[in-house]
Amino acid sequence: MSRSQGDVSGDRVMSIDAYRGFVMLAMASSGFGFATLAKPESVQKLADAGFQIPSWLLQTLAYQFDHVAWTGCGFWDLIQPSFMFLVGVAVPFSYSRRATEGHSSAAQFRHVLWRSFVLVALGVFLSSNSSKQTNFTFVNVLSQIGLGYPVLYLFRARSLRTQFVATAVILIGYWGWFANSKTPSPEVIDSIHSIIADRDEKFRAASKELPKEPQPWTGFAAHWNKHVNAAAEVDRKFLNRLPSEKEPFRGQKFWVNDGGYQTLNCIPSLATMLLGLMAGTVLRSSQLDRDKLKWLFLAGLTCFCVSMPLDTSIWPVAIPKCDWHFAPIVKRIWSPGWAVFSSGWTFWMLAAFYWLIDLRQWRRWSWPLMIVGMNSIAMYVMAQLMKSWVGGTLKTHLATIDAHFGWEHGINFVLFGDYPFATPLGHAARLFGLWLICVWLYRRKIFVRV
């Protein structure tokens, strides 16, 4: 029976790079604009052009390539968990290689602290891209990774049992904190409602789509409601101590994050990275390939079996008299239920890539993914800062080409004009441009590292 490619310290498990590249390309695609394509005006445009696409297909694509309002899960919601999970998977390989190269434990930990600082700072920098001043928010995925990374590192050489216990303590403790938290005062709730109403009025005046606001839960599950949970209250105390460009309202500049995201998501998301660390520990072990694959599959199955019975809102079908939310599965606040449920999918996706690429040796198809996975930070930053520039540059030069050949409905029209499928095709063109930059970096052996 063959051994894994990851048995030897320092070797790369190619499936990890491919999975990471797949995740980064999905993120950079902006969902291909499928949510826009499913809107009534877009559907009508398709029909007028003779494209009769089933409504269920458009709605399915829109759901899978957009974040759910609160509870539930679509493909788009699994991008950040996959990214954070893979951070944990890579740790045993990365720091074993550093140890082999002669880096002392102290030097490695200094690197961990530096990397943590850079990731948090980079997250703040990217979040401030369109702001008038520094936007001190820490819900960006890079900031979230940076906040939990030093703790993750401390468990890199621990046993699977110790890593599991740490994960369980974090999740159960965080759940208990929410479950025993007090409801905000009526004054705070009234202020939140006023802020949201004012925001919605501004969005309507600008003809913008309103942010999603879920129907609040009642009873025990209300501890996990948007804007009024324990971690949201911490942000109202913490973020108001930092500079902000917002105008004060009732003595505070920060009241809510429109998406419901919170700084302390870094605590349960650390559990996601720890579960990834467990997967990486197994992949780097001397177990047989089939045993590693079996472990990944059973780990994912266990995550589903633990999380799904605790929140019926995630069930694929509604069952009469079954309606409870003991541990709600909510991505936006990274609830413990979400940390476990989403890890079920990440274990299974890693297992699929591992089986195809490292076990079956079907690698040729994965090269476009791996070159992105090996430069994931570069792709992430480019997607945040350069995607509009890439699109604008393409428009300029494609318009010139169309004009030269006299094409009234040429390439520029199809990708960026009034063509019914211009939205997804335009996103695909921008994504291809970013991918070509990754190819250029790969061929010149330029890899952005922190």
N, C-alpha and C positions, 0 to 999 in steps of 0.2 A: 504494500500500500504506500502511495506517495506521501511525502511530507509536504507541509505548506511552504510557499515561497517566503513566508515570514519567520521561519524557524531561526534563521541566522541573524544575529544582531546587526542592525544597520540596513538590511535588505528592505526594499519597498514592497508593500503589498499593493499591486497595481489596481486592484478593485477599489481600494480606498481613494486613490486619486481619481478614478473614473466616477465613482459615486459623488465625490466632492465637485468634480467638474460638471456633472449632471445638475447638481443642486445650484451651482453658481450660474449656469446657463439659464436655468429656469427662472432664477431671481432676476437676471438681467433682461429677460424677455418681457418683463412687465405684464405677464399674463397674455401676451400677444393681443391685448385689447379685446379679448373675447367678451368681457363684461359690457363693453361699449357696443359690440356687434349684436348683443342680445336685446338692446333697447328697442322700443317700438319704432322709433324713427329709422333706425338702421335696418330693422326687419322689413319695413316698408320699402326702403331703398333697394334691398335685395330682391323683393318681390317685383318692383317696377322694372328691374333689370332682367327679370326672368329666372331668378334663382329661388327655387322653392325648397328651402331648407326646413326640415321639421323643427317645430318650436321646441320640442323636448331636447333636441340635440343642442340648440343654441343655449337653452337655459342650463343644461348640464355643463357645457363648457364655461358659461358665465359663473356658475357656482364653484366649479373646480378650480378656476383661475382667479378667484377673489377670496378675500378673507370673509369668514362667516361673521355675522353681526355680534355674536357672543358665544353661545354654546354650539357644539357641533364641530365638524371637521371636513375640509376639502383638501385637495392636493396642495393648493397654494399655502394652506396653513402648516404644511409639513416641511416647508423650505427652511425656516429658521431652526426648528428642532433637528433637522438633518445636519445643518451646518454646525450646530453646537454639539450634537452627538459625535460628529466626526472629529471635532477638536479633541474630545476625550479618547477616541479610537487611536489618534495619531500620537498621543503622549508617550506610551511605552516604547514606540519605535524611535521617536525623536530623542528622548533623553537617554535611552540605551546607547544610541549612536554617539551622543555627546560624551557619555562616560567612557566609551571605547576610544574616543579621540583624546582622552586624558583630562577632560574638564572635571574639576573637583565638585563636590556637592555644594560648597559655598558659591562657586562660580556659576553653577547651574541655577541656584536659587536667585542669585543676583540677576541673571538673565530672565528668570521668570517674573521678577518684580518689574524689571524694565519693560518686558513685553506687555505685562498687565497695564502699566502706565500708558504705553504707546497706544494700545488698543482702546482704552477709555478715552484718551485725548483725541484719537482719530475719529472715534464715534461722535464726540462733541463737535469736532471740526466739520464733519460731514452733515451733521444735523443743523449746523449754522450756515449752511451754504447760501440760503436765500434770506438770511436774517440781517438786520441792521447792526447787530452786535452779537457777541458770543451767546449761543443758545445752550444754556447749561441743562441739558436733558441727557439721561443716561439709559434710555430704553432702546437705543440703537443696538443691533446684534453685536457689533464689535465691543461696545461699552459693556454689554452684559457678559460677554466672554471675559473681558479684562477684569471685571469685578470678581468673578469667581475663579479665575485661573490659578492664583497662588494656592488656594485650598485644594483645587484639583491636583496640582502638582504634588502636594504632600501625601497623596494617596497612591502615587504612581507605582510604588514598589510594594504596596500592601497586598495581602491575599484577597482573593475574590470575596471571601466571607466578610472581611473587614470593609471592603468597598461596598458590599451590599448593605451591611449594617449602617454605614455612614449615610447611604442613600435613603434608607428607610427612616432613620432618625430625622434627617432633613425634611422629608416629605410629611411624616406624621407630625413633627413639631410645627411645621408651617401651617398644616391643616388645622391643628389644634389652636394655633394663634388666631386664625381667621374665625374659627367656630366659636371662640370665647370672646371675640371682640364686641365692643359696644357700637350701637348705631350712632352715627353722627348726630349732633344736636339739630333741632328744627331750624335754627338760624343757618347752620352750614348747608343743610339740605335745600333751604329756600334760596340761598346764594347760588348753589349749583344749578338749580332750576332756572334762575334768572340768567346766569352765564350762558347756559345752553340755549335758552330762548333768544337771547341777544345774538348769539352766534348764528342760529338758524335764520334769523331775520336778515342778517348780513349775507348769508349764502343765497337766500331767495332773491334779494335785491340784485345780486351779481349773477343770477341764473345758474348757480352752481348746485350740484347734487349734494343733498344734506348728508352729513356723516351718519352712519348707522347707529341707531339707539335701540337696544333690545327691550323687550317687555320685562320689567323687573320681576324677580321672584318674590314670593312671600314666604313666611315661616322660616325654617332653619336655613334654607338655601339663600335667603336674603343676605347672609354674611358674605356672599360672593357676587353681589350686584355691582354693576358698573358705577364707578365714581364714589361709592359709599362703603367700600370695604376697608379693612385694616391697613393695607399697604397704600391705598389712595390717601388715607388720612396722614400717613407718614410723609408722603410727598408734599402734602399741603403745609407741613411744618418744615420739611427739609428744603424744598426748592424755593420757598419764599425767603430763605436766607441768602440766596444767590442772586446776582444781577439778572435783570430781565427787561426786555424791551416792551413788555405788556403794560398797559395802563392799569393802575390799581383799581380794584373794585371792592368796596367795603373793607379797605385797609390791606388787601392782599393782591399780589399780582398773579399768583398761580392758584387756580382752583381745581381745574380738571385737565387731563390729557384727553383730547377729543377721541382718540382711539381706545381709551381705557387702559393704556399701557402704563406700567409703574416701575420705578427704580428697583424696588425689592423683588421684582421678577427674577433678579440674579440669584436669589436663594434657591427657589425650586428649579431654576434652569441649571444650577450647579448639579442637581441630581441627574438631569439629562446628560450632562457631560460625564458624570461619574458612571452612569450606565454605559456610555460610550467607552470609558476607560476600561470597564469590565470586558467589553467586547474586544478592545485592542489587546488586553492582557491574554485573552483566550487565543486570538489570532497569532500572537507572537509566541505562544507556548509550543511545546513539542508534541501536542496531541495530533492524532491523525486528521487529515483533511475532512473526512466524512464526519468525524466527531465534532470538529469545529463548526461545520455547517449545521449539524444537528443541534448543537448548543445555541447557535444564533436563532434557529427556528423556534426552539422551545422557549428561549428567553422572550422572544416576541409574543408567542402564544400566552405565556404567563402574564405579560403586561396587559394583554387584552382581557384575560380571565380575571385579573385583579381589578381593573378600572371600570369595565363596562357594567358589571352588576351594581356599581355604586352610583350610577347616573343614567337614568333611562332616556335622557334627552339625546344620547349618542346612539341609541339603538336604531338600526336601519328601518324598523317598522314599529309603529305604536301598538302596544298591547293594552287592552282595556284593564283598568284598575291597577296599572303599573305606571306610576308617575311619582318618582322620588329623585332627589338630587343630594344624596348624602355626601358625596365628594364630587362636586360639579366639574365637568371637563370643559375648561374655558382657556383658550390659547392666549387671549389678550392679557390675562393676569397670571398666566403660567401656573394655573392651579395645580396642586399635587396630582389630581386626577388627570389633568392634561399631560403632565410630565410623564406619567406612566403610560397613558394611552398612546401618545405620539411616539414614545419609544418602542412600542410594539411595531409600529410601521417602520421605524428606522432600523430596528433589528432585522426585519424581514427584507427591507430594501438592500441593506448591506449583505445579507445572505444571498440575495439574487445576484448582485454584482460579483460576490466572491465565488459563487458557483460557476457563473459564466466565464469569468476572466481568469481566475487563479486555479480553479479545479479543471474546467473543461478546456482551458487555454484558448478560448475564443477571444482574441485580443485585438485583432485588426480593426474591428468596428468601433472599438472604444478609444482609439487614438484621439479623435477630436475632443472627447471628454477629458482625457487624462492631461492634455496640455493646458487645459483650463484649471483642472484640479491642482496642478503643480504650481499654479500662479493665482490661487484663489483670492488673495488679498488684492492683487492688482486688478483682477476682474471686478471685484466688489467696488473698489474705488472708482474705476472707470465707469461702471454702470451708474454710479451716483453723480459723477461730475462730467462725464464726456458723452453720454448717450444723446443728449440734445444736440451737441456739437456735431457728432457723427451724422445724425439725421439732417441737420442743416447743410452740412458739406455735401452729402449725397444729393439733396435737393438741388443745390447750386449746379453741380456738374451734370446730373442727369437731365436737368432742364436744358443745359447747353447742348447735350447730345441730341435730345428730342428736337430742339430748334434746328440743329444742323441738318438732320435728316428729314425735317418737315413732318414729324410725327405729332399729330394733334393729341392723340391718346396713346402716348408712348410710355416709356418706363417710369418717368416721373409721375405721370397721371395714375398709373397702376399702383405705385407704392405710396405716393403722398397726395394724390389728387382726390377726385370725387368718385373714384372707382369703388363699387360696393365693398370689396374686400381690401381696400387700401389700409385700413387700420391694422389688421393682423399682418399683412404683407409688409407694411412700413416698419412695424416692430421687428419682424424677422430680418429685414434689411439692416436695421441698426444693430441688432444682435450679431449678425454676420460680420459687420464692420469691427465690433469689439473682439469677436473671435479671431479675426485676422491679425489684430494687434497681439493677441496671445500667441498666435503662431509665430509672429515675428520675434517676440520675446523668447519663445522656446528655442527657435533655431539659433539665436545668439546666446543661448544659455544664460539669459537674464531672468532671475527668479526673485521676486520681491519677498523678503523675509523680515520678520519683526523680531 
